[in-house]
């Protein structure tokens, strides 16, 4: 049904998050400011479940450091949300269910979309600046 796939409904149907809830995810390792991490984190807003893997915006940040972090985090979350909106409008495949594809294939598809999107943006900017690609 059109409009019935809200963020929460998609989350409830997601094989990725079902595996996450059951502790069956591929290992990750990364370092931030000298701290080692082995868990995936997802930027989320207040409507999501309180899972340790969801990093939500600080609701009422106190102090300059927390306010700065909250603004950067919210900005990044909105950037990702907007990017998927652009992908959905330009690349119809993103709108389709993906539960039958493996994670590696999905990663390749998303990287290809990002590359194509950036190429389109660069091409549009060149046209707007009056550059002619044929000469």
N, C-alpha and C positions, 0 to 999 in steps of 0.2 A: 504494500500500500504506500503510495507516494507520501513522503513526510513521516512515515512511521519509524524510520531508522535514525532515531536521535542518537547522540553520542553514547548514552547509557545502553540503548538497545543494541547498538553495534558492539559495544564492549561485552555485553552478555552473550553475543553470538560469536565472538572472536576466538578462534582456535589459539592464537598467540597468547591472549590473556588467560584462556583456560589452562594452557600449559604453564603459564607463569604462576597461576594460583595453586597449581599442583606441584610446583617446584621443578618442572621439566623444561628448563630453558637452556639454550646453548650458553656456554661460559663466555664471559666477557672480562677483560682486564684492562684497566686504564688508570692513569695517574693524573690527579689534579692538585696543584700546589703541594706536591710531595706526598700526597695521601693516595694509597693504593685502593682501588675499588674493584669489586667483582660482581656487582649487581647492576642490572639495567635500571635506568630511571627514565620516567616519562613526565614531561611537563603537563600539568592538568589544572583545571579550574575547580571551583568549589562543588560542582555537581557530581564529581566522581567519588567513588568509594574511598575510604581512608585506608589505602594500602601503603606499605612502606616504600613501594616502588614508584608511587605517584608523588611528584614534587609539586605541591600547590603553592600559589602565591601567598606570601605572608599577609594575612587579612588587614592588620593595622600595624605596619612596621614602625618601630620606634628607633630613632637614631639614624644618622646619615648613612651608615654602612648598610643597615637593613633596608632602608628606603631605596638606596641605590640598587641593591641586589633584587628587591621586589620589582622595581621598574624594569631592570634588564631581563629578568625572568619572564615577566608578563609580555614584554616586547618580543622576546624570542618565541613564546607560545603563540602570540598573534601572527608573527611572521610565518610560522609553520602552518597555521590555520589558513592564512591567505594563500600560501603557496599551493596547498591542496585544492583550494577553490579555483585557482588558475589552472592547475592540472586537470581538474574535473571538467572545466569548460573547454580546454584545448585538446585533451586526450581522453576520449570516452572510456577507454579501457579501465581507467582509475575508478569509474563509477560502478563497475561490475564486481560481483562477489569474487574473492580471491582465495577462498578456503581450499581449493584444489591445487594451488601452486605451492611449491616449497619456498622456504624463506630465501634461499640463494637466488632463485629466479625472480622473486619479488624485489630483492635488492638490485639486481641488474636492471629490471624494468624501471625502478624509481631513479636510478642513476642516469639511465638513458633519457628519461623525461626531464630531469634537471638539466642535462646537457642540451637537449633540444630546446627547452624553454630559454636557456641562456643564449643559444644561437639565435632564436627568434627575436629576443630582446635586442641583441647586438645588431641584427639586421634591420629592425625597425628604427633603432637609433641612427644607424648609418643613413637610412632613407630620409629621416627627419632632418639630418644635417646636410642633405643634398649630395651625398656620395652615390655614385653610380657604379654598381658591381660589375657591369659589363665591360668597362674600359680599364 
